[in-house]
């Protein structure tokens, strides 16, 4: 599955947040490159790619080896929420139901 998110955080901040977030979900970092990370574990394999878009925004792309909405995909969405909170700590995320 492919998921993506746009943020105002710098690519380095995004990767630092990923390095702290995904080990808590039971994933270990198996590969590190300048603008990407690969995490793997019982939940599956995640490849995270970070790139600048238009000079002011950072695009975060997440590719998982899962189909449908797996537990790994839900953790990626939680990671996006963590990025949102890091970019704007004053914002309160509430349930939409």
LUMTORBA-914996 format. One line per field, with one value per residue: residue number from 1; residue in one letter; x, z, y of N, C-alpha, C, O in turn. Coordinates in pm, 1 decimal, always signed. Layout:
num: [NUM_...] .
residuo: [A_...] .
npx: [X_...] .
npz: [Z_...] .
npy: [Y_...] .
capx: [X_...] .
capz: [Z_...] .
capy: [Y_...] .
cpx: [X_...] .
cpz: [Z_...] .
cpy: [Y_...] .
opx: [X_...] .
opz: [Z_...] .
opy: [Y_...] .
This chain:
num: [1_2_3_4_5_6_7_8_9_10_11_12_13_14_15_16_17_18_19_20_21_22_23_24_25_26_27_28_29_30_31_32_33_34_35_36_37_38_39_40_41_42_43_44_45_46_47_48_49_50_51_52_53_54_55_56_57_58_59_60_61_62_63_64_65_66_67_68_69_70_71_72_73_74_75_76_77_78_79_80_81_82_83_84_85_86_87_88_89_90_91_92_93_94_95_96_97] .
residuo: [X_X_X_X_X_X_X_X_X_X_X_X_X_X_X_X_X_X_X_X_X_X_X_X_X_X_X_X_X_X_X_X_X_X_X_X_X_X_X_X_X_X_X_X_X_X_X_X_X_X_X_X_X_X_X_X_X_X_X_X_X_X_X_X_X_X_X_X_X_X_X_X_X_X_X_X_X_X_X_X_X_X_X_X_X_X_X_X_X_X_X_X_X_X_X_X_X] .
npx: [+84.1_+44.1_+103.3_+81.0_+198.9_+194.5_+399.5_+516.1_+748.4_+1104.5_+1294.8_+1491.8_+1386.7_+1155.4_+1262.5_+1403.1_+1191.4_+1063.6_+1259.0_+1236.6_+967.3_+882.5_+1027.1_+887.4_+660.2_+731.4_+900.9_+1213.1_+1489.7_+1612.2_+1748.6_+1922.2_+1924.4_+2015.5_+1777.2_+1577.1_+1423.4_+1412.2_+1206.1_+1144.9_+962.7_+750.0_+504.5_+542.6_+704.8_+827.3_+886.5_+1012.5_+1012.0_+1143.3_+1101.2_+1163.4_+912.6_+838.4_+991.5_+903.3_+748.7_+744.6_+732.2_+616.9_+646.5_+511.5_+560.3_+421.8_+441.3_+200.5_-145.5_-459.3_-596.3_-379.9_-235.3_+16.5_-20.1_-199.8_-33.3_+141.0_-31.1_-74.9_+180.0_+183.7_+2.4_+156.0_+355.5_+200.8_+130.2_+384.2_+449.2_+256.1_+201.2_-7.1_-245.2_-532.7_-626.5_-926.4_-1177.6_-1376.0_-1634.5] .
npz: [+0.0_-61.1_+98.3_+164.6_+282.2_+342.4_+486.4_+689.2_+820.3_+826.0_+612.3_+765.6_+1026.8_+995.4_+942.6_+1180.9_+1361.6_+1262.8_+1318.2_+1592.7_+1629.0_+1491.7_+1604.6_+1845.7_+1758.7_+1715.8_+1502.7_+1334.8_+1227.0_+918.4_+699.7_+603.2_+435.6_+280.0_+243.1_+305.6_+475.4_+582.2_+746.6_+930.9_+1052.0_+1256.8_+1170.7_+904.9_+613.8_+577.6_+373.7_+379.9_+227.4_+191.1_+61.5_-73.0_-174.2_-389.9_-248.5_+4.0_+129.9_+263.4_+138.3_+243.1_+172.7_+210.1_+177.0_+203.4_+244.5_+261.0_+200.4_+158.7_+458.7_+686.5_+1010.1_+1008.2_+820.8_+964.7_+1170.5_+1024.0_+958.3_+1215.5_+1260.9_+1078.0_+1208.2_+1432.5_+1307.7_+1228.0_+1476.5_+1565.2_+1386.9_+1442.6_+1747.3_+1895.8_+1782.7_+1824.8_+1773.3_+1696.4_+1720.0_+1435.4_+1451.4] .
npy: [-116.1_+229.1_+527.9_+879.5_+1200.7_+1550.2_+1798.4_+2075.2_+2039.9_+1988.5_+1765.3_+1630.2_+1649.9_+1497.8_+1241.1_+1196.0_+1188.2_+959.9_+767.4_+756.5_+689.3_+443.8_+218.8_+187.3_+68.1_-187.1_-227.9_-259.2_-67.0_-133.1_-42.5_+250.0_+549.5_+861.5_+1018.4_+838.8_+561.3_+222.9_+4.4_-293.1_-577.7_-784.4_-692.2_-630.3_-486.5_-161.3_+113.4_+428.9_+736.9_+1058.5_+1381.1_+1707.7_+1940.8_+2177.6_+2357.7_+2460.1_+2273.4_+1941.3_+1620.7_+1312.8_+983.6_+664.6_+326.3_+13.5_-344.6_-461.4_-550.2_-384.6_-237.2_-271.1_-353.0_-236.4_-29.3_+128.0_+211.0_+370.7_+578.6_+678.4_+772.2_+983.9_+1151.6_+1209.5_+1359.7_+1576.5_+1683.1_+1754.8_+1956.8_+2148.0_+2204.9_+2319.0_+2241.7_+2050.2_+1727.3_+1578.1_+1323.4_+1242.6_+1153.7] .
capx: [+0.0_+118.5_+42.5_+167.0_+161.0_+270.6_+420.8_+608.2_+871.6_+1216.9_+1316.7_+1567.1_+1293.5_+1066.8_+1337.5_+1429.7_+1064.7_+1042.8_+1354.0_+1184.9_+830.4_+859.1_+1069.8_+782.2_+558.3_+788.1_+977.1_+1354.1_+1542.2_+1697.4_+1829.9_+1920.1_+1985.4_+2010.6_+1639.3_+1481.5_+1443.1_+1338.7_+1180.3_+1082.6_+927.4_+640.0_+394.2_+574.0_+816.5_+788.6_+989.9_+974.4_+1091.1_+1115.5_+1156.2_+1110.5_+815.2_+812.8_+1078.0_+855.7_+677.5_+812.3_+641.3_+655.9_+581.7_+529.7_+523.4_+422.8_+423.4_+71.0_-261.1_-569.2_-554.6_-321.4_-187.2_+129.1_-75.1_-256.2_+79.3_+189.8_-124.7_-43.8_+303.4_+145.4_-56.2_+269.8_+416.7_+109.6_+145.4_+517.4_+446.8_+167.6_+167.0_-131.3_-362.0_-591.2_-692.4_-1043.1_-1246.5_-1473.8_-1763.4] .
capz: [+0.0_-67.7_+172.0_+159.5_+370.3_+323.2_+611.7_+685.9_+887.0_+736.6_+595.2_+879.1_+1138.8_+965.2_+960.0_+1323.9_+1421.8_+1220.8_+1390.9_+1728.9_+1630.7_+1444.3_+1698.0_+1946.6_+1695.2_+1696.6_+1378.4_+1346.4_+1107.7_+848.8_+600.2_+617.8_+328.9_+310.1_+250.6_+317.8_+579.0_+568.6_+874.9_+914.6_+1175.2_+1247.1_+1098.1_+762.8_+572.6_+546.7_+313.2_+398.4_+142.2_+222.0_-40.9_-74.9_-279.7_-408.4_-166.8_+138.8_+184.9_+260.4_+107.3_+305.2_+106.8_+283.4_+99.6_+285.0_+167.2_+301.7_+117.3_+241.6_+571.8_+785.3_+1133.0_+968.7_+758.8_+1071.9_+1238.7_+937.2_+976.9_+1346.8_+1240.7_+1014.3_+1313.6_+1512.5_+1230.1_+1235.1_+1610.0_+1573.3_+1307.4_+1508.1_+1877.8_+1950.3_+1718.9_+1891.5_+1678.3_+1757.9_+1638.5_+1345.2_+1458.5] .
capy: [+0.0_+355.1_+638.0_+996.5_+1311.1_+1673.7_+1868.3_+2189.0_+1999.4_+1961.4_+1621.4_+1576.3_+1634.9_+1384.4_+1116.4_+1180.9_+1144.2_+820.4_+683.2_+740.7_+637.6_+307.1_+114.0_+165.2_-16.7_-320.0_-234.9_-223.7_-0.5_-228.4_+28.4_+394.8_+627.7_+1004.5_+1067.2_+730.0_+461.1_+98.3_-59.0_-424.0_-646.1_-880.0_-629.2_-622.1_-401.7_-24.2_+198.8_+567.7_+826.1_+1198.3_+1470.2_+1844.3_+1964.6_+2319.7_+2440.2_+2489.1_+2157.2_+1812.0_+1510.2_+1187.0_+870.9_+539.0_+207.7_-107.5_-467.4_-515.2_-514.8_-337.5_-155.4_-360.8_-289.7_-152.8_+90.7_+210.1_+274.3_+478.4_+690.3_+735.7_+847.7_+1109.5_+1233.9_+1256.8_+1466.9_+1690.3_+1742.4_+1816.0_+2078.6_+2244.8_+2146.6_+2375.9_+2181.6_+1934.1_+1637.9_+1518.2_+1224.2_+1299.4_+1085.3] .
cpx: [+89.5_+38.6_+136.1_+109.7_+250.5_+280.3_+514.3_+738.6_+981.7_+1233.2_+1394.2_+1479.0_+1200.2_+1139.3_+1372.6_+1305.6_+1036.7_+1133.8_+1310.8_+1051.1_+821.6_+917.4_+966.6_+669.1_+612.2_+866.0_+1122.0_+1400.4_+1641.0_+1783.8_+1812.5_+1991.1_+1965.7_+1867.9_+1536.9_+1520.5_+1362.7_+1328.5_+1114.9_+1057.6_+814.2_+524.6_+417.1_+693.6_+761.9_+907.7_+937.0_+1068.5_+1046.2_+1179.2_+1091.1_+1017.4_+788.4_+892.7_+1032.5_+784.2_+764.3_+707.5_+699.9_+576.8_+614.2_+477.1_+531.7_+402.5_+290.6_-37.9_-373.6_-518.1_-507.5_-282.6_-68.4_+80.5_-135.3_-145.9_+140.1_+99.1_-103.9_+84.5_+273.2_+81.5_+54.4_+342.4_+332.0_+123.3_+281.1_+520.9_+362.4_+121.0_+37.3_-255.1_-405.8_-666.7_-805.8_-1105.2_-1355.8_-1608.4_-1841.3] .
cpz: [+0.0_+4.4_+160.8_+246.9_+337.5_+456.4_+591.5_+758.7_+783.8_+720.9_+711.0_+1001.9_+1118.6_+990.6_+1106.4_+1397.1_+1386.4_+1297.5_+1535.5_+1731.6_+1599.1_+1532.7_+1808.6_+1891.5_+1666.2_+1567.9_+1404.4_+1215.7_+1041.6_+741.8_+619.9_+499.6_+363.5_+329.9_+257.6_+431.3_+540.6_+707.1_+848.7_+1050.7_+1150.3_+1164.3_+947.4_+738.1_+530.0_+486.1_+317.6_+316.6_+169.9_+114.6_-28.8_-194.4_-288.2_-316.9_-25.1_+204.6_+171.5_+235.7_+167.6_+236.1_+183.8_+196.9_+192.8_+194.5_+200.2_+203.4_+210.1_+352.2_+684.7_+910.4_+1101.5_+906.3_+864.0_+1151.3_+1155.0_+952.2_+1112.2_+1340.7_+1175.1_+1115.1_+1402.8_+1439.5_+1236.2_+1369.2_+1625.6_+1497.6_+1373.6_+1641.8_+1938.3_+1896.8_+1794.3_+1788.4_+1751.9_+1662.5_+1555.8_+1349.4_+1579.5] .
cpy: [+123.5_+462.1_+757.8_+1106.7_+1430.1_+1745.7_+1986.6_+2157.0_+1975.5_+1809.9_+1558.6_+1556.0_+1516.0_+1252.4_+1091.4_+1132.5_+998.8_+725.9_+660.4_+668.4_+488.0_+196.9_+87.4_+79.2_-156.3_-337.6_-195.2_-161.7_-94.7_-163.2_+178.2_+456.7_+774.4_+1054.5_+954.3_+637.2_+337.4_+36.3_-193.9_-485.5_-743.5_-823.8_-622.8_-532.3_-265.9_+47.4_+340.7_+655.1_+969.3_+1284.9_+1607.6_+1860.5_+2114.1_+2410.7_+2464.5_+2371.6_+2032.7_+1704.7_+1383.1_+1076.5_+744.1_+425.2_+87.4_-228.6_-535.4_-473.6_-471.5_-248.6_-246.0_-282.8_-197.4_-22.0_+183.7_+278.6_+385.7_+600.0_+756.6_+817.6_+982.8_+1204.5_+1290.3_+1369.6_+1592.7_+1761.7_+1810.0_+1948.7_+2187.3_+2188.3_+2200.5_+2307.4_+2056.2_+1850.5_+1568.3_+1417.2_+1290.9_+1230.7_+1123.3] .
opx: [+199.1_-79.0_+257.4_-8.6_+368.8_+182.6_+582.8_+830.3_+953.5_+1189.5_+1365.2_+1494.0_+1169.9_+1083.7_+1371.9_+1313.8_+990.8_+1091.9_+1343.8_+1023.2_+758.4_+860.4_+959.5_+590.6_+545.9_+894.6_+1149.4_+1355.3_+1741.9_+1882.2_+1703.1_+2104.2_+1905.3_+1841.4_+1421.5_+1635.0_+1258.9_+1428.8_+1037.5_+1121.5_+786.2_+454.9_+321.6_+773.1_+663.6_+1017.8_+829.4_+1190.3_+926.6_+1295.8_+978.5_+1039.3_+721.8_+863.8_+1117.0_+762.2_+846.1_+605.9_+816.6_+453.8_+729.6_+363.3_+635.6_+353.0_+271.5_-24.0_-382.2_-409.8_-586.7_-295.9_-55.1_+134.5_-122.8_-162.9_+186.4_+147.8_-114.3_+96.5_+331.2_+103.8_+47.5_+386.5_+385.0_+127.6_+291.3_+588.4_+393.8_+12.9_-22.4_-360.8_-325.0_-759.9_-784.8_-1087.7_-1420.4_-1689.2_-1952.3] .
opz: [+55.9_-24.8_+148.9_+281.0_+308.1_+530.9_+489.7_+758.8_+667.7_+807.5_+750.4_+1073.4_+1212.8_+1053.0_+1151.0_+1484.3_+1471.3_+1337.5_+1594.8_+1825.6_+1673.9_+1535.7_+1859.8_+1968.2_+1599.2_+1527.8_+1486.5_+1107.6_+1101.5_+697.5_+649.1_+467.5_+465.8_+425.9_+219.0_+476.6_+475.1_+776.0_+754.0_+1150.1_+1036.3_+1095.7_+870.6_+828.1_+456.4_+541.0_+265.1_+333.7_+172.1_+79.8_+19.3_-300.9_-201.2_-308.7_+61.3_+325.7_+80.2_+304.9_+146.1_+240.6_+218.5_+150.1_+253.8_+82.5_+170.5_+132.3_+324.7_+341.9_+767.3_+914.8_+1162.5_+936.0_+853.0_+1195.1_+1210.1_+958.2_+1123.1_+1407.6_+1213.1_+1108.6_+1444.3_+1503.0_+1248.3_+1375.3_+1692.8_+1540.0_+1362.0_+1649.6_+2023.4_+1959.7_+1823.3_+1724.3_+1856.6_+1540.9_+1601.8_+1258.2_+1599.5] .
opy: [+120.9_+484.1_+740.6_+1107.5_+1412.9_+1753.7_+1996.7_+2239.1_+1945.7_+1734.1_+1445.6_+1456.9_+1442.8_+1162.0_+976.6_+1045.9_+922.3_+617.3_+557.7_+593.9_+413.4_+87.8_-24.4_+23.5_-235.5_-450.4_-107.7_-199.7_-131.9_-222.4_+226.6_+420.4_+806.9_+1126.7_+973.2_+635.2_+346.7_+18.1_-207.5_-451.0_-780.4_-898.6_-611.0_-505.3_-256.8_+42.8_+369.4_+648.9_+998.4_+1266.3_+1620.9_+1802.6_+2170.2_+2530.1_+2488.1_+2373.2_+2021.1_+1699.1_+1350.2_+1076.0_+718.9_+428.4_+62.3_-216.4_-653.3_-374.2_-515.6_-191.0_-291.2_-160.5_-91.3_+84.5_+305.7_+392.4_+485.5_+712.9_+878.8_+920.3_+1084.5_+1325.4_+1406.0_+1465.4_+1703.2_+1884.6_+1912.6_+2042.5_+2305.8_+2130.0_+2134.6_+2314.1_+1968.0_+1899.0_+1507.0_+1424.8_+1385.0_+1248.4_+1073.9] .
